[in-house]
Amino acid sequence: MVKGDKTRSRKQEGLDGSPGHLMHRALQRMLEAYAAEAGADAPTHRQYVLLEAAAQATEAGGLSQAELVRITGIDRSTLAELAARMTTRGWLVRERSDSDGRARSVTLSEEGRAVLDQVRPAVAAADKRFLAALPKARREKFVAILTDLAASDAAEKAEARLAARAAKRAKKTGKKAEA
C-alpha cells in the first residue's frame, strides 16, 4: 500500500471487489447527480450525450448513426430510437447521407443547440458534485483511468493480455504434466 493511500490492503470479495458492480453503482451516483442538477424538464443524460455527439457531427458536416454509436457507446437500436424521438422534438436533423444512400446523417438543429447550451452547466455541476466524493489529488487520475477504460480498444487489449497469460500458464502446466 502506498504511503498516504487509504485504500484497503486486503483483497475485497463479492460485490465490494467487482469492478463491474462498482462501476454500475458509480454510474447510478453520477446519474443521480445529473438529475439533481439538470432538473425534471432537462434531457436525459443519454439525450445529452447524443446532443454533444451531434454537435461534433454538425461541425463535421454530419455523421452517420453508426458513427454516433461508436462515439457515444449507445447501442445501435437504442441510438436509432433515441435519435428518432429527438428528431420529433426538433433537437436533431436526420437526412440521407450524401456519401451513402443507405445511411442517415445526423446533425444538431438550432433548437437542439439551445437545449445543449442550456444543459451544459448542469452537466458540469453534476460532474463536480460526483467527483467531490474523491480527494482533489485523485480526481484527475480517476478521470484518466475512466478514459483508458472507455477507449474502444482497451477491452480488446485487456482480453489479449489475459489470453496471453492463460496460454503461458497452460504451457507451463503442460510442461509440468509432462515431467
Secondary structure as GFF3:
##gff-version 3
##sequence-region A 1 179
A	DSSP	three_ten_helix	14	17	.	.	.	ID=ss1
A	DSSP	alpha_helix	19	38	.	.	.	ID=ss2
A	DSSP	alpha_helix	45	59	.	.	.	ID=ss3
A	DSSP	beta_strand	63	64	.	.	.	ID=ss4
A	DSSP	alpha_helix	65	72	.	.	.	ID=ss5
A	DSSP	alpha_helix	76	88	.	.	.	ID=ss6
A	DSSP	beta_strand	92	96	.	.	.	ID=ss7
A	DSSP	beta_strand	104	108	.	.	.	ID=ss8
A	DSSP	alpha_helix	110	131	.	.	.	ID=ss9
A	DSSP	alpha_helix	136	150	.	.	.	ID=ss10
A	DSSP	alpha_helix	154	178	.	.	.	ID=ss11
###
